[in-house]
Amino acid sequence: MDEQLARVLQAAVRPAPVRVAISEAQGLLCAEEVVAERALPGFDQAAVDGYAVRSVDVQAADEETTVLPVVGEIPAGSRQPRRLQPGQAVKVATGAPLPTLADAVVPLDYTDQHPAKVTLSKPVPSAAFVRRTGEDVQTGDVAVRRGAPIGSAQVGLLAAVGRDKVLVHPRPRVSVISLGEELVDVDRTPGQGQVYDVNSYALSAAARDAGAEVTRVGIANSDPRRLREVVEGRLLLSEIVVIAGGVGGASGAEVRSALADLGELDDDRVAMQPGSVQSFGRLGPDEIPTFVLPGNPVSALVAFEVLVRPLIRSALGKQNPHRRTVSAELLSPITATSGRQGFLRGQLVRDPNNGSYLVQPLGTSGSHLLASLAEANCLIVIDEHTTEVAAGEDVQVRFLSQRA
């Protein structure tokens, strides 16, 4: 498993950075150092509704009555400069620019709110209830660093410093193809011996969840010439190609033969369970990583999770492309296949008494049992030298979601 994963990650094709609107950048990694060309805030402004004053004029407000004439009002967004004289107050709204000489704001709650001569009940120190110029970001500061994930806060900061576009590592393009004469799409009724195409939908969803831009090609014709044409076309438009089905026995040999002049797909078995029968290679002139995964949906999804997902995350520029792994106490005994790293479906919960992790195996190891995978929020990882684990022992589990 480790050797196969290393081969896969070495094949990562990272798309060149692109400049996108900040509204389209969420979930991507920043590919530049975004330097603020203006301070944030850009001017001294009121942090609350109140009265802009000189702090020296209100220091005695808690010991004696302090009354200041109100000589004007400044709303948020005002562009007209105002100057405050000693012994005066100007009413200001939250976000309004402070008048010259004002160094503090007295909140409305500290006053009688009289419109002409305001009486103050509490003093305020210099800079109180004021957002100072550049206290958040100074001109020349790095607002968003190269390699930082862009979330809602980063989008907000980019907007705050006046950036409408940003250079990002784009989502890798993933094409998902299903193979199998027995397959029909979900808008048709299966005939005798036919089944719905599960894999192209499930694997497309998994790729999208990993952060990829996905094209679900759907069911491809297994005729060698037509299959080659479909795959060759997708290699020109993808950083990763995933084919589900046609991996073992005669079918696998036919697929490898059909794609042989695009590059070599290995037929080595990977020491994992489920999903040991699979193929991987780098096809086309750009050596695009291409997977042929098992036709059984659970096997395909598990193989995708442990091999394809890290490749997508690596192509996105993530320094750690792997899911979070924790140790958990096993609630029921399990068995595994000797010589293969096992990935068993599980439900991970917190112990209400001490907060430690507990994990309950789900269903059996059958590669066709999709319902138990739908219930799982983790994979229980069993090393290749272990065949049995008793209840109460600790095991390593890999998150599938953040519900645990």
N, C-alpha and C positions, 0 to 999 in steps of 0.2 A: 504493500500500500504506500509506504513512504517513498519508495523509488518511483512509483507511478505518479504520485503527487508532485514530486520534484521535477519529473519530465514535463508534466503539464504546466507547472508554473514557469518553467524556463521558456515556454512557448508563448507567453503572454504578448499580445500585440496591443500596445497602448495607443489609442488614437491621438493624433496631434491636438494640442490645445486649441480651443476655439473661443471667440468672444461672443457672449450671449447677453441678452437683456437680463438684468438682475432678477426679474420675475421668473425667469426660466432657469436660474442657477441653483435653486434649492436642491439639496441632496448630492451635489457634485463637489469636487475638490477644487479649491482656488489654485490657479496655475500662475499667479503673479503676486508680487508684493504690492498691495494697494496702499499707496501713500496719500494721506489726507492733504488736499490742496487748500483746505480752509479749516479753521478751528471749529470745534464743536463743544459748547454752543458758540455761535459766531459773534455774540455780543452779550454784555451783562444783561440779564433778564430776571424778572420776578418769578420766584418759584411758587408763589401763592397769590391769591387775591388779597390786596391790602393797600398800604400806603408807603410809597418810597420816601425815605428820609435820610438825613445825615445821622448816623448813630450817636454822635456827640450831643445831638439836640434832644435825645430821648432817654438819656442815662438816668435821669431822676424820676422816671415815670412811676416806679413802684413806691416811691417815698413821698411824692407830692404830685399834685395834679399838673399834668403836662398837656397843654392845648396848642395845636399847631394849625395855622390857616391852610386850607386845602386850595391850592392855586391852579388846579387843573386835573385832568384825567387822561391816562394813556391806555388805550385798548391794545390787545395783542394784535400784532401786525402793523402797528403804527410806524410810519417812516418819517414822521416829523420830529426833528431833534428838539428836546426840551432841556432847560437848565433850571436846576433847583437852587434857590437862594437859602442861606442859613436861616434856620427857624421856620422853614416851610415844609409842607408835605404835598405829594402828588398821588392821587389815587391811581393804582395800577392793577391790571388784570394779569392772571397767570400767563407767563410767556411774553409779557410786554417788555420792551427795552426800558432800562432805567434812565431817568434823566441825569444829566451831568451833575456831579458832586454827590449824588445819592450813593450810599454804600450799604444800605440795608432796607429791608421791607418789614413793616409792622403788619402782621396778619389782621384781618378784619376782626377776629375774635378778641384781639387785644385792645379794641377800641369801641367807642360808642357809635361808630360809622356815620357820624354827622357829615353832611355833604359840604359844609363850608368851614367849620372849625371843629376838627376832630380831637376828642379827648382820649389820651392813651393811658392804659392801665398797667402796662408792663414795658420795661426797657428791652431793647434788642442790641446785641453786639454787632460790630462791623461784620459784613458779609452774611448776616443772618437772612435766611429765606431768599437768597440770591443765587442764581446759577451763573457762575463766573465764566467769562470768555475762555474757552480752551480747557476747562476743567475736566472734560470728558476726553477729548482728543485735541492735541496741539497740531498746528500746521507742520507738516513734515513727518508726523508720526505714522507708523504702519498701522492702518486700521484693520486690515484683514491680511494675514500672512499666507505666503505660498504654502500649499499643502493642507490648509485648514478646511475642514468640512463646512460647507455653506448651509447653515440652517436659517431659521426665521430671524434670529438675532443678527446674524451676519448680513442678511438681506436688508434688515432695517438700518444697520450701520453703514452699509454701502449707500443707501438712499440718503442717510443723514449727512454724509460727506460729499454728496452731489454726484455720485457715480450712477449712470444709467445702464452701463454695461461692465462686464468683468470677464477676464480670461479664465477659463475653466478646463479641466480634463473632462471631455464629453463622455456620455455613456457608451460603452462598447456595443456594437450592433451584433445581435445574436439571431441567427436563423434556426428555426426548429422544423424538422421534417419527420413525418411518420412513414414507415414502410410496413407493408403487410397486405397480402391479397384478401385477408379476412376482414379488413377494416372498412367501416362506413362512417361518414360524418354524422354528427349528432342531430342533424336536421332530417335524417332518413331513418327508416325502420329497418333494423337488421333482419336479413333473411336467415335461412338455415345455415348454421356454421359461421355466421358473421358476428362481429362485435363492434362496439363503438370505438372510435379513435379517441382514446383517453390521453395518450402521451403528448400529442402536440399541444393540447390545451394545458395539461398539468405542467409540462416542462416550460412552456411559454410563461405561465404564471410564476414558476420558480425563478426563471431568468429575470422577469420583471421585478420580482421581489428582491433579487440580488442587486438591482440597479441598472440593468441593461435596457437598451432600446430593442424591442423584440419584434421580429416578423414571424408569425406563425404560418409557415408555408402549407401545413396540413399534410394530407396523404399524397405521396408521390407515386407515380407509376413505377413499378419495379422492372420494367423493360430496361436493359442495360444502357441503351443509347439515350433514352429519355431521362433516366435517373442521372446519368452523367451530365446532361444538359442542365437539369435543375440544380444540381450541386455546383456545377461550374458557375452558373449565374449567381448563386448565393455567395460564392467565394469572393466575387467582385464587390459585394455589398455588405460584407460582414467582417467582424473581427473574430467571431466564433461561429462554427456551424455544429449543430447537434442533430444527429439522425437517431431515431428510436426504432428499433426492430431490425431484422435482417443481420444479426450479429453472430449467430452461432451456426455450426454445421454447414450444410450446403448453401443456405441462404447467405451466411456470412461470407463464404468464398465467392459467391456471385457478386455481392456488393463490393468486395475488395477488388475483384476483377474489373467491374464496371468503372471503378474510379482509379484504376491503376496508373493511367497516364497523367493523373492529376497529382500523384504523390503516393507514398506508401502508408497504408494503414496497418499497424501491427495487429497480430492476432494472439498476443500473449494473454493468458488468464491472469487476472489480478487477485492477489490473496485477500479477498474481502467477501463478506457474506451479509446481504445478498449482492448481486451485481458483478460476480467474478468474470462472467463472459462479456467482454466489451472490446472495443477497438479504439485506437487513438492514433492520429497522425497529423502532419502539417501539409496541407494540400494547396495546390495552385501556385502561381508565381510569387505570391506574397507569403507563402507558407502559413496559411490560416489554420489555427488549431481546429481540428475536426474530430468529433466524437461519434462513435456508433454505440449506442447504449441498448441494453436489453429491451425486449418488447413488453415484458411484465411491468406494469406501472410502478409497483413498489420498488423493484430492482432499479428501474430507470430513475426514479426520483431519489433514491438513496445514492446511487452512483453520481447523479447530478449534484447532490448536496455535498458530497465529500471531495469531488474532483472538479466539476465545472463551476460551481459557485465560487470557490476560492480564486479560480482563474478570472472570473468576471470582476471580483473585488480587486484583484491585483491590477487588471486592466484599467479600473477606475482610479488607480493611484493609491489605494489604501495600503498603508505600511503593514498592517496586520490583516490579511484577507480572511482569517479564519473566524468561525463562530466562537462565542464564549464557551469555555468548558469548566465544569465544577465537579467536585466530588460529592456523591450522594449515597445514602444508605439504601440498600436494595430491600424492597418490601416482600418480594417473592423470589424463590430460586429460579435460576435460568440456566440453560445449557447453550453451548456454542460449538461450532465446527472447528475441530483441530486444524491448525495450519492456516487459518483465515482470520483476519481481523473482523470481528462481528459488529454489526450496527443494528441494534434491536430497538423497536419502537417503545417509547415509555412516556409516562405522565409524571412530570416533576412538580413537587409541591414543597412548601416550607413546613417544617415541624412547628406547630403553634406554641410549643413549650420553650424551645431554645433557638428557633430560627434556622436550624440546620436544614439541609436538603434531604428529601426522601424521594425515591423514584419507584414507581410501580410499572413493571413490564406490561405491555398491552398485546393481547392476541398471541398468535404463534409467529414463527419466522417465515411463514408462507409468502412467497414473493408476489402472489396475486391478491393478497388480502389488503385492499386499499382502505377499507373503513377504519382499521386500527391505526393506520398512518394519519388519517384525517383527525383522529382523536389525540394523537401524540403531540407533545410540545418539546420533545427531546429525543435524541438517539443515545441509547446506552452503548458505550464503546467497550468492547471486550478484546483484549489482545490475542494474537494468534496462538499463544501457548496455553490459553485457558479454555477448558471445555465445560466447567461447571462453576457456578458462583452461588453460594448459599444465601438465604435471606439473612439480613443483618450485616452482611459485608458491605464495604464501600466499593463503589464502581465510579468510573468516569462517565459523565454524561455531557452531551453537546446540545446546546440550546437550538431549538428550531424556531422558537418565538420568544417574546418577552412576557408571555402570560404567566410563566412560573414565578 
